[in-house]
Amino acid sequence: MLQKGNKLYSIFNNKCPRCHEGDFFKYKASFNLKKVTSLHENCSHCNLKYMMEPSFFFGAMYVNYALAVLLFVSVFIISKVFLQQDILTSFIAVIVVSLLLTPFTLRLSRIIWINLFVNYNNKIENLKDE
């Protein structure tokens, strides 16, 4: 399921969506908000330009919104229904979890967004080998 050529491979390994070789983000993981969404200009393997047009990643805000809503609802249901917490405690849990996972959701939304527009191309890998 997570083999090269699958979009999930690119998303979960933070790899270039076209060649699945080059790193997408400059830093592996960081809680520094200046570094968390820092991208390479181009893929080091296939030279894909990640910022395809000005403000390309503004659309990733919609993906991030969907991820945040999914996260909020999930944490609230787990806290309220399964752990039997009161409303205030459930909302505090939502706030704490969302603050802790914000860097992760920001990165995830960007890599999902670019994978919506760029497909895997194994011909690039074959050209590099020749």
N, CA, C and O atoms as a GROMACS GRO file, in nm:
protein
  520
    1MET      N    1   0.083  -0.120   0.000
    1MET     CA    2   0.000   0.000   0.000
    1MET      C    3   0.087   0.126   0.000
    1MET      O    4   0.056   0.223  -0.069
    2LEU      N    5   0.196   0.125   0.077
    2LEU     CA    6   0.283   0.242   0.080
    2LEU      C    7   0.408   0.219  -0.002
    2LEU      O    8   0.520   0.239   0.045
    3GLN      N    9   0.388   0.178  -0.126
    3GLN     CA   10   0.500   0.156  -0.216
    3GLN      C   11   0.520   0.279  -0.303
    3GLN      O   12   0.428   0.358  -0.322
    4LYS      N   13   0.640   0.292  -0.355
    4LYS     CA   14   0.669   0.403  -0.444
    4LYS      C   15   0.574   0.398  -0.563
    4LYS      O   16   0.548   0.291  -0.619
    5GLY      N   17   0.522   0.512  -0.600
    5GLY     CA   18   0.424   0.519  -0.707
    5GLY      C   19   0.285   0.549  -0.653
    5GLY      O   20   0.195   0.583  -0.730
    6ASN      N   21   0.267   0.536  -0.525
    6ASN     CA   22   0.140   0.562  -0.459
    6ASN      C   23   0.147   0.700  -0.393
    6ASN      O   24   0.248   0.735  -0.333
    7LYS      N   25   0.041   0.778  -0.403
    7LYS     CA   26   0.039   0.911  -0.342
    7LYS      C   27   0.060   0.906  -0.191
    7LYS      O   28   0.119   0.997  -0.133
    8LEU      N   29   0.011   0.800  -0.127
    8LEU     CA   30   0.030   0.787   0.017
    8LEU      C   31   0.178   0.774   0.054
    8LEU      O   32   0.219   0.817   0.161
    9TYR      N   33   0.256   0.714  -0.034
    9TYR     CA   34   0.400   0.703  -0.012
    9TYR      C   35   0.461   0.843  -0.004
    9TYR      O   36   0.539   0.872   0.087
   10SER      N   37   0.425   0.928  -0.097
   10SER     CA   38   0.476   1.065  -0.100
   10SER      C   39   0.429   1.143   0.022
   10SER      O   40   0.507   1.218   0.081
   11ILE      N   41   0.304   1.126   0.060
   11ILE     CA   42   0.247   1.202   0.171
   11ILE      C   43   0.311   1.162   0.304
   11ILE      O   44   0.354   1.249   0.380
   12PHE      N   45   0.318   1.034   0.332
   12PHE     CA   46   0.366   0.990   0.463
   12PHE      C   47   0.518   0.994   0.475
   12PHE      O   48   0.570   0.997   0.587
   13ASN      N   49   0.590   0.993   0.364
   13ASN     CA   50   0.736   1.000   0.368
   13ASN      C   51   0.790   1.139   0.336
   13ASN      O   52   0.911   1.160   0.334
   14ASN      N   53   0.701   1.234   0.312
   14ASN     CA   54   0.739   1.372   0.278
   14ASN      C   55   0.837   1.376   0.161
   14ASN      O   56   0.941   1.441   0.168
   15LYS      N   57   0.801   1.307   0.054
   15LYS     CA   58   0.885   1.300  -0.064
   15LYS      C   59   0.821   1.378  -0.179
   15LYS      O   60   0.702   1.410  -0.175
   16CYS      N   61   0.900   1.406  -0.279
   16CYS     CA   62   0.853   1.475  -0.400
   16CYS      C   63   0.738   1.396  -0.461
   16CYS      O   64   0.749   1.274  -0.475
   17PRO      N   65   0.627   1.461  -0.498
   17PRO     CA   66   0.514   1.388  -0.554
   17PRO      C   67   0.540   1.331  -0.693
   17PRO      O   68   0.471   1.238  -0.734
   18ARG      N   69   0.637   1.384  -0.767
   18ARG     CA   70   0.662   1.337  -0.902
   18ARG      C   71   0.759   1.219  -0.908
   18ARG      O   72   0.735   1.124  -0.982
   19CYS      N   73   0.869   1.224  -0.831
   19CYS     CA   74   0.968   1.117  -0.841
   19CYS      C   75   0.976   1.029  -0.716
   19CYS      O   76   1.034   0.921  -0.721
   20HIS      N   77   0.918   1.075  -0.606
   20HIS     CA   78   0.920   1.003  -0.477
   20HIS      C   79   1.061   0.979  -0.426
   20HIS      O   80   1.084   0.885  -0.350
   21GLU      N   81   1.155   1.063  -0.467
   21GLU     CA   82   1.294   1.050  -0.423
   21GLU      C   83   1.337   1.169  -0.338
   21GLU      O   84   1.382   1.151  -0.225
   22GLY      N   85   1.324   1.290  -0.390
   22GLY     CA   86   1.372   1.409  -0.321
   22GLY      C   87   1.285   1.445  -0.202
   22GLY      O   88   1.165   1.418  -0.200
   23ASP      N   89   1.348   1.507  -0.102
   23ASP     CA   90   1.273   1.552   0.017
   23ASP      C   91   1.190   1.674  -0.019
   23ASP      O   92   1.234   1.760  -0.096
   24PHE      N   93   1.070   1.682   0.038
   24PHE     CA   94   0.980   1.794   0.014
   24PHE      C   95   1.011   1.909   0.108
   24PHE      O   96   1.019   2.024   0.065
   25PHE      N   97   1.028   1.880   0.237
   25PHE     CA   98   1.056   1.982   0.337
   25PHE      C   99   1.206   1.991   0.365
   25PHE      O  100   1.278   1.892   0.352
   26LYS      N  101   1.252   2.110   0.403
   26LYS     CA  102   1.393   2.129   0.434
   26LYS      C  103   1.430   2.060   0.565
   26LYS      O  104   1.540   2.005   0.577
   27TYR      N  105   1.341   2.061   0.662
   27TYR     CA  106   1.368   2.005   0.794
   27TYR      C  107   1.278   1.885   0.818
   27TYR      O  108   1.161   1.886   0.779
   28LYS      N  109   1.332   1.782   0.881
   28LYS     CA  110   1.255   1.658   0.904
   28LYS      C  111   1.132   1.685   0.990
   28LYS      O  112   1.020   1.656   0.949
   29ALA      N  113   1.152   1.739   1.109
   29ALA     CA  114   1.041   1.770   1.199
   29ALA      C  115   1.086   1.883   1.289
   29ALA      O  116   1.201   1.887   1.334
   30SER      N  117   0.996   1.975   1.316
   30SER     CA  118   1.032   2.090   1.398
   30SER      C  119   0.908   2.152   1.458
   30SER      O  120   0.801   2.154   1.396
   31PHE      N  121   0.922   2.202   1.580
   31PHE     CA  122   0.814   2.278   1.640
   31PHE      C  123   0.837   2.427   1.626
   31PHE      O  124   0.758   2.507   1.675
   32ASN      N  125   0.945   2.465   1.559
   32ASN     CA  126   0.972   2.604   1.528
   32ASN      C  127   0.883   2.643   1.410
   32ASN      O  128   0.899   2.591   1.300
   33LEU      N  129   0.791   2.735   1.433
   33LEU     CA  130   0.692   2.769   1.329
   33LEU      C  131   0.755   2.832   1.206
   33LEU      O  132   0.692   2.833   1.100
   34LYS      N  133   0.876   2.886   1.217
   34LYS     CA  134   0.944   2.941   1.099
   34LYS      C  135   1.001   2.830   1.012
   34LYS      O  136   1.014   2.846   0.890
   35LYS      N  137   1.035   2.716   1.072
   35LYS     CA  138   1.097   2.607   0.999
   35LYS      C  139   0.998   2.499   0.958
   35LYS      O  140   1.028   2.420   0.869
   36VAL      N  141   0.883   2.494   1.021
   36VAL     CA  142   0.793   2.381   1.003
   36VAL      C  143   0.741   2.367   0.860
   36VAL      O  144   0.720   2.255   0.813
   37THR      N  145   0.721   2.477   0.790
   37THR     CA  146   0.669   2.469   0.654
   37THR      C  147   0.774   2.511   0.549
   37THR      O  148   0.738   2.540   0.435
   38SER      N  149   0.899   2.513   0.587
   38SER     CA  150   1.006   2.550   0.492
   38SER      C  151   1.025   2.439   0.389
   38SER      O  152   1.051   2.324   0.424
   39LEU      N  153   1.011   2.475   0.264
   39LEU     CA  154   1.024   2.381   0.154
   39LEU      C  155   1.153   2.405   0.077
   39LEU      O  156   1.209   2.515   0.080
   40HIS      N  157   1.200   2.304   0.010
   40HIS     CA  158   1.306   2.323  -0.088
   40HIS      C  159   1.244   2.395  -0.207
   40HIS      O  160   1.124   2.383  -0.232
   41GLU      N  161   1.325   2.471  -0.280
   41GLU     CA  162   1.275   2.538  -0.400
   41GLU      C  163   1.235   2.436  -0.507
   41GLU      O  164   1.127   2.444  -0.566
   42ASN      N  165   1.324   2.339  -0.530
   42ASN     CA  166   1.303   2.235  -0.632
   42ASN      C  167   1.338   2.100  -0.572
   42ASN      O  168   1.408   2.092  -0.471
   43CYS      N  169   1.290   1.996  -0.635
   43CYS     CA  170   1.327   1.860  -0.596
   43CYS      C  171   1.473   1.837  -0.632
   43CYS      O  172   1.517   1.873  -0.741
   44SER      N  173   1.547   1.776  -0.542
   44SER     CA  174   1.689   1.750  -0.567
   44SER      C  175   1.709   1.638  -0.668
   44SER      O  176   1.819   1.622  -0.721
   45HIS      N  177   1.606   1.561  -0.696
   45HIS     CA  178   1.619   1.447  -0.787
   45HIS      C  179   1.564   1.478  -0.926
   45HIS      O  180   1.633   1.455  -1.026
   46CYS      N  181   1.442   1.528  -0.935
   46CYS     CA  182   1.378   1.550  -1.066
   46CYS      C  183   1.362   1.697  -1.102
   46CYS      O  184   1.315   1.730  -1.211
   47ASN      N  185   1.402   1.787  -1.012
   47ASN     CA  186   1.398   1.932  -1.033
   47ASN      C  187   1.257   1.989  -1.046
   47ASN      O  188   1.239   2.095  -1.106
   48LEU      N  189   1.158   1.922  -0.990
   48LEU     CA  190   1.021   1.976  -0.988
   48LEU      C  191   1.018   2.102  -0.902
   48LEU      O  192   1.067   2.102  -0.789
   49LYS      N  193   0.962   2.209  -0.956
   49LYS     CA  194   0.949   2.333  -0.880
   49LYS      C  195   0.828   2.318  -0.788
   49LYS      O  196   0.715   2.302  -0.836
   50TYR      N  197   0.851   2.324  -0.658
   50TYR     CA  198   0.742   2.301  -0.562
   50TYR      C  199   0.643   2.417  -0.557
   50TYR      O  200   0.523   2.394  -0.546
   51MET      N  201   0.690   2.540  -0.565
   51MET     CA  202   0.600   2.656  -0.567
   51MET      C  203   0.567   2.683  -0.713
   51MET      O  204   0.630   2.766  -0.777
   52MET      N  205   0.466   2.611  -0.764
   52MET     CA  206   0.435   2.613  -0.907
   52MET      C  207   0.390   2.750  -0.956
   52MET      O  208   0.414   2.787  -1.071
   53GLU      N  209   0.327   2.823  -0.870
   53GLU     CA  210   0.282   2.958  -0.904
   53GLU      C  211   0.278   3.037  -0.775
   53GLU      O  212   0.277   2.978  -0.667
   54PRO      N  213   0.277   3.169  -0.782
   54PRO     CA  214   0.271   3.248  -0.658
   54PRO      C  215   0.146   3.210  -0.576
   54PRO      O  216   0.036   3.195  -0.630
   55SER      N  217   0.165   3.196  -0.450
   55SER     CA  218   0.057   3.164  -0.356
   55SER      C  219  -0.006   3.028  -0.382
   55SER      O  220  -0.123   3.007  -0.352
   56PHE      N  221   0.071   2.935  -0.436
   56PHE     CA  222   0.018   2.802  -0.467
   56PHE      C  223  -0.036   2.733  -0.342
   56PHE      O  224  -0.139   2.666  -0.349
   57PHE      N  225   0.032   2.748  -0.230
   57PHE     CA  226  -0.006   2.674  -0.111
   57PHE      C  227  -0.116   2.741  -0.029
   57PHE      O  228  -0.147   2.695   0.081
   58PHE      N  229  -0.176   2.848  -0.080
   58PHE     CA  230  -0.293   2.904  -0.012
   58PHE      C  231  -0.408   2.804  -0.011
   58PHE      O  232  -0.488   2.802   0.083
   59GLY      N  233  -0.416   2.721  -0.112
   59GLY     CA  234  -0.518   2.618  -0.117
   59GLY      C  235  -0.501   2.513  -0.008
   59GLY      O  236  -0.597   2.446   0.030
   60ALA      N  237  -0.378   2.500   0.042
   60ALA     CA  238  -0.354   2.405   0.150
   60ALA      C  239  -0.426   2.447   0.278
   60ALA      O  240  -0.443   2.365   0.369
   61MET      N  241  -0.467   2.572   0.286
   61MET     CA  242  -0.545   2.616   0.403
   61MET      C  243  -0.678   2.542   0.412
   61MET      O  244  -0.725   2.512   0.522
   62TYR      N  245  -0.737   2.511   0.298
   62TYR     CA  246  -0.862   2.437   0.298
   62TYR      C  247  -0.841   2.294   0.346
   62TYR      O  248  -0.923   2.238   0.418
   63VAL      N  249  -0.730   2.235   0.304
   63VAL     CA  250  -0.697   2.100   0.350
   63VAL      C  251  -0.669   2.103   0.499
   63VAL      O  252  -0.713   2.014   0.573
   64ASN      N  253  -0.597   2.204   0.545
   64ASN     CA  254  -0.567   2.217   0.687
   64ASN      C  255  -0.695   2.237   0.768
   64ASN      O  256  -0.708   2.184   0.879
   65TYR      N  257  -0.788   2.313   0.715
   65TYR     CA  258  -0.916   2.333   0.782
   65TYR      C  259  -0.989   2.200   0.799
   65TYR      O  260  -1.041   2.171   0.907
   66ALA      N  261  -0.992   2.119   0.694
   66ALA     CA  262  -1.059   1.989   0.702
   66ALA      C  263  -0.989   1.898   0.803
   66ALA      O  264  -1.055   1.829   0.880
   67LEU      N  265  -0.856   1.898   0.802
   67LEU     CA  266  -0.781   1.817   0.899
   67LEU      C  267  -0.807   1.864   1.041
   67LEU      O  268  -0.823   1.783   1.132
   68ALA      N  269  -0.813   1.996   1.061
   68ALA     CA  270  -0.838   2.051   1.195
   68ALA      C  271  -0.978   2.015   1.244
   68ALA      O  272  -0.994   1.977   1.360
   69VAL      N  273  -1.077   2.026   1.159
   69VAL     CA  274  -1.214   1.990   1.199
   69VAL      C  275  -1.221   1.842   1.235
   69VAL      O  276  -1.283   1.805   1.335
   70LEU      N  277  -1.160   1.757   1.154
   70LEU     CA  278  -1.156   1.614   1.183
   70LEU      C  279  -1.088   1.587   1.318
   70LEU      O  280  -1.134   1.505   1.397
   71LEU      N  281  -0.979   1.656   1.343
   71LEU     CA  282  -0.906   1.642   1.469
   71LEU      C  283  -0.991   1.690   1.587
   71LEU      O  284  -1.000   1.622   1.689
   72PHE      N  285  -1.053   1.807   1.574
   72PHE     CA  286  -1.134   1.863   1.682
   72PHE      C  287  -1.250   1.772   1.718
   72PHE      O  288  -1.274   1.744   1.835
   73VAL      N  289  -1.320   1.727   1.617
   73VAL     CA  290  -1.437   1.641   1.641
   73VAL      C  291  -1.394   1.509   1.702
   73VAL      O  292  -1.459   1.459   1.794
   74SER      N  293  -1.285   1.452   1.653
   74SER     CA  294  -1.237   1.325   1.706
   74SER      C  295  -1.197   1.336   1.853
   74SER      O  296  -1.237   1.254   1.935
   75VAL      N  297  -1.120   1.439   1.885
   75VAL     CA  298  -1.076   1.458   2.025
   75VAL      C  299  -1.195   1.486   2.114
   75VAL      O  300  -1.202   1.434   2.226
   76PHE      N  301  -1.289   1.566   2.067
   76PHE     CA  302  -1.406   1.597   2.150
   76PHE      C  303  -1.489   1.471   2.176
   76PHE      O  304  -1.531   1.448   2.289
   77ILE      N  305  -1.512   1.391   2.074
   77ILE     CA  306  -1.590   1.268   2.092
   77ILE      C  307  -1.519   1.170   2.185
   77ILE      O  308  -1.582   1.110   2.272
   78ILE      N  309  -1.389   1.155   2.168
   78ILE     CA  310  -1.314   1.065   2.257
   78ILE      C  311  -1.321   1.115   2.400
   78ILE      O  312  -1.342   1.037   2.492
   79SER      N  313  -1.304   1.245   2.419
   79SER     CA  314  -1.305   1.302   2.553
   79SER      C  315  -1.444   1.297   2.617
   79SER      O  316  -1.457   1.261   2.734
   80LYS      N  317  -1.544   1.332   2.541
   80LYS     CA  318  -1.680   1.343   2.596
   80LYS      C  319  -1.748   1.206   2.609
   80LYS      O  320  -1.805   1.175   2.714
   81VAL      N  321  -1.741   1.125   2.506
   81VAL     CA  322  -1.816   1.000   2.504
   81VAL      C  323  -1.740   0.887   2.573
   81VAL      O  324  -1.793   0.820   2.661
   82PHE      N  325  -1.615   0.866   2.532
   82PHE     CA  326  -1.541   0.751   2.583
   82PHE      C  327  -1.479   0.775   2.720
   82PHE      O  328  -1.478   0.685   2.804
   83LEU      N  329  -1.428   0.896   2.743
   83LEU     CA  330  -1.365   0.926   2.873
   83LEU      C  331  -1.461   0.990   2.972
   83LEU      O  332  -1.426   1.011   3.088
   84GLN      N  333  -1.582   1.021   2.926
   84GLN     CA  334  -1.688   1.075   3.012
   84GLN      C  335  -1.647   1.203   3.085
   84GLN      O  336  -1.674   1.219   3.204
   85GLN      N  337  -1.581   1.294   3.014
   85GLN     CA  338  -1.539   1.422   3.071
   85GLN      C  339  -1.651   1.524   3.054
   85GLN      O  340  -1.740   1.507   2.971
   86ASP      N  341  -1.647   1.631   3.135
   86ASP     CA  342  -1.747   1.736   3.118
   86ASP      C  343  -1.710   1.823   2.998
   86ASP      O  344  -1.603   1.806   2.940
   87ILE      N  345  -1.798   1.914   2.962
   87ILE     CA  346  -1.780   1.996   2.841
   87ILE      C  347  -1.652   2.079   2.848
   87ILE      O  348  -1.577   2.083   2.751
   88LEU      N  349  -1.626   2.144   2.959
   88LEU     CA  350  -1.509   2.229   2.972
   88LEU      C  351  -1.380   2.149   2.955
   88LEU      O  352  -1.289   2.192   2.885
   89THR      N  353  -1.372   2.035   3.018
   89THR     CA  354  -1.254   1.949   3.006
   89THR      C  355  -1.237   1.900   2.862
   89THR      O  356  -1.125   1.890   2.812
   90SER      N  357  -1.347   1.871   2.796
   90SER     CA  358  -1.341   1.826   2.657
   90SER      C  359  -1.287   1.937   2.566
   90SER      O  360  -1.205   1.910   2.478
   91PHE      N  361  -1.332   2.060   2.587
   91PHE     CA  362  -1.282   2.171   2.506
   91PHE      C  363  -1.136   2.201   2.535
   91PHE      O  364  -1.060   2.236   2.444
   92ILE      N  365  -1.096   2.188   2.659
   92ILE     CA  366  -0.954   2.207   2.693
   92ILE      C  367  -0.870   2.100   2.624
   92ILE      O  368  -0.761   2.130   2.574
   93ALA      N  369  -0.919   1.979   2.621
   93ALA     CA  370  -0.847   1.871   2.552
   93ALA      C  371  -0.834   1.902   2.403
   93ALA      O  372  -0.728   1.879   2.343
   94VAL      N  373  -0.939   1.954   2.343
   94VAL     CA  374  -0.935   1.991   2.201
   94VAL      C  375  -0.830   2.099   2.177
   94VAL      O  376  -0.754   2.090   2.081
   95ILE      N  377  -0.826   2.199   2.262
   95ILE     CA  378  -0.731   2.309   2.246
   95ILE      C  379  -0.587   2.260   2.262
   95ILE      O  380  -0.500   2.295   2.182
   96VAL      N  381  -0.562   2.179   2.364
   96VAL     CA  382  -0.427   2.130   2.389
   96VAL      C  383  -0.379   2.041   2.274
   96VAL      O  384  -0.267   2.057   2.225
   97VAL      N  385  -0.462   1.948   2.231
   97VAL     CA  386  -0.424   1.858   2.122
   97VAL      C  387  -0.404   1.936   1.993
   97VAL      O  388  -0.310   1.908   1.918
   98SER      N  389  -0.489   2.033   1.965
   98SER     CA  390  -0.473   2.111   1.841
   98SER      C  391  -0.345   2.194   1.843
   98SER      O  392  -0.280   2.206   1.740
   99LEU      N  393  -0.309   2.250   1.957
   99LEU     CA  394  -0.184   2.326   1.966
   99LEU      C  395  -0.062   2.236   1.948
   99LEU      O  396   0.036   2.274   1.884
  100LEU      N  397  -0.068   2.116   2.004
  100LEU     CA  398   0.044   2.024   1.991
  100LEU      C  399   0.059   1.968   1.850
  100LEU      O  400   0.171   1.943   1.806
  101LEU      N  401  -0.052   1.950   1.780
  101LEU     CA  402  -0.046   1.889   1.647
  101LEU      C  403  -0.049   1.990   1.532
  101LEU      O  404  -0.052   1.949   1.415
  102THR      N  405  -0.048   2.119   1.561
  102THR     CA  406  -0.049   2.220   1.456
  102THR      C  407   0.068   2.206   1.358
  102THR      O  408   0.045   2.211   1.238
  103PRO      N  409   0.192   2.189   1.404
  103PRO     CA  410   0.300   2.171   1.306
  103PRO      C  411   0.279   2.050   1.215
  103PRO      O  412   0.306   2.056   1.096
  104PHE      N  413   0.230   1.942   1.270
  104PHE     CA  414   0.204   1.822   1.191
  104PHE      C  415   0.096   1.846   1.087
  104PHE      O  416   0.112   1.806   0.971
  105THR      N  417  -0.014   1.911   1.124
  105THR     CA  418  -0.123   1.935   1.029
  105THR      C  419  -0.083   2.036   0.922
  105THR      O  420  -0.129   2.026   0.808
  106LEU      N  421   0.000   2.133   0.957
  106LEU     CA  422   0.047   2.229   0.856
  106LEU      C  423   0.129   2.159   0.748
  106LEU      O  424   0.110   2.182   0.629
  107ARG      N  425   0.220   2.074   0.791
  107ARG     CA  426   0.303   2.000   0.695
  107ARG      C  427   0.219   1.903   0.613
  107ARG      O  428   0.234   1.893   0.491
  108LEU      N  429   0.131   1.832   0.680
  108LEU     CA  430   0.047   1.734   0.612
  108LEU      C  431  -0.043   1.800   0.508
  108LEU      O  432  -0.062   1.745   0.400
  109SER      N  433  -0.098   1.916   0.540
  109SER     CA  434  -0.185   1.984   0.444
  109SER      C  435  -0.109   2.029   0.320
  109SER      O  436  -0.164   2.023   0.210
  110ARG      N  437   0.014   2.073   0.334
  110ARG     CA  438   0.093   2.115   0.217
  110ARG      C  439   0.128   1.997   0.127
  110ARG      O  440   0.118   2.007   0.004
  111ILE      N  441   0.168   1.887   0.187
  111ILE     CA  442   0.206   1.772   0.104
  111ILE      C  443   0.083   1.709   0.039
  111ILE      O  444   0.091   1.659  -0.073
  112ILE      N  445  -0.032   1.711   0.106
  112ILE     CA  446  -0.155   1.662   0.044
  112ILE      C  447  -0.194   1.753  -0.072
  112ILE      O  448  -0.234   1.704  -0.178
  113TRP      N  449  -0.184   1.884  -0.052
  113TRP     CA  450  -0.223   1.979  -0.155
  113TRP      C  451  -0.142   1.961  -0.283
  113TRP      O  452  -0.199   1.957  -0.392
  114ILE      N  453  -0.010   1.949  -0.272
  114ILE     CA  454   0.070   1.935  -0.394
  114ILE      C  455   0.046   1.798  -0.459
  114ILE      O  456   0.057   1.785  -0.580
  115ASN      N  457   0.013   1.696  -0.379
  115ASN     CA  458  -0.015   1.564  -0.436
  115ASN      C  459  -0.147   1.562  -0.512
  115ASN      O  460  -0.170   1.470  -0.591
  116LEU      N  461  -0.234   1.658  -0.489
  116LEU     CA  462  -0.358   1.667  -0.566
  116LEU      C  463  -0.330   1.709  -0.711
  116LEU      O  464  -0.409   1.679  -0.801
  117PHE      N  465  -0.219   1.779  -0.733
  117PHE     CA  466  -0.191   1.837  -0.864
  117PHE      C  467  -0.076   1.771  -0.940
  117PHE      O  468  -0.066   1.786  -1.062
  118VAL      N  469   0.010   1.698  -0.870
  118VAL     CA  470   0.127   1.638  -0.934
  118VAL      C  471   0.119   1.486  -0.918
  118VAL      O  472   0.099   1.435  -0.808
  119ASN      N  473   0.133   1.416  -1.029
  119ASN     CA  474   0.128   1.270  -1.028
  119ASN      C  475   0.268   1.211  -1.035
  119ASN      O  476   0.363   1.275  -1.080
  120TYR      N  477   0.278   1.088  -0.988
  120TYR     CA  478   0.405   1.015  -0.993
  120TYR      C  479   0.441   0.986  -1.138
  120TYR      O  480   0.355   0.950  -1.219
  121ASN      N  481   0.569   1.001  -1.170
  121ASN     CA  482   0.616   0.974  -1.305
  121ASN      C  483   0.742   0.889  -1.295
  121ASN      O  484   0.849   0.941  -1.264
  122ASN      N  485   0.730   0.759  -1.322
  122ASN     CA  486   0.846   0.672  -1.309
  122ASN      C  487   0.943   0.687  -1.425
  122ASN      O  488   1.055   0.636  -1.417
  123LYS      N  489   0.906   0.755  -1.532
  123LYS     CA  490   0.996   0.777  -1.645
  123LYS      C  491   1.112   0.867  -1.605
  123LYS      O  492   1.221   0.854  -1.659
  124ILE      N  493   1.088   0.956  -1.511
  124ILE     CA  494   1.195   1.044  -1.462
  124ILE      C  495   1.303   0.961  -1.395
  124ILE      O  496   1.422   0.987  -1.414
  125GLU      N  497   1.262   0.864  -1.318
  125GLU     CA  498   1.358   0.778  -1.249
  125GLU      C  499   1.440   0.697  -1.351
  125GLU      O  500   1.560   0.678  -1.333
  126ASN      N  501   1.374   0.649  -1.456
  126ASN     CA  502   1.445   0.573  -1.560
  126ASN      C  503   1.545   0.659  -1.636
  126ASN      O  504   1.651   0.611  -1.674
  127LEU      N  505   1.511   0.787  -1.658
  127LEU     CA  506   1.603   0.876  -1.728
  127LEU      C  507   1.728   0.903  -1.645
  127LEU      O  508   1.837   0.915  -1.700
  128LYS      N  509   1.713   0.912  -1.513
  128LYS     CA  510   1.828   0.938  -1.426
  128LYS      C  511   1.924   0.820  -1.425
  128LYS      O  512   2.045   0.838  -1.409
  129ASP      N  513   1.872   0.699  -1.443
  129ASP     CA  514   1.955   0.579  -1.437
  129ASP      C  515   2.039   0.562  -1.564
  129ASP      O  516   2.145   0.499  -1.560
  130GLU      N  517   1.992   0.618  -1.676
  130GLU     CA  518   2.064   0.598  -1.804
  130GLU      C  519   2.184   0.688  -1.818
  130GLU      O  520   2.253   0.682  -1.920
   0.00000   0.00000   0.00000
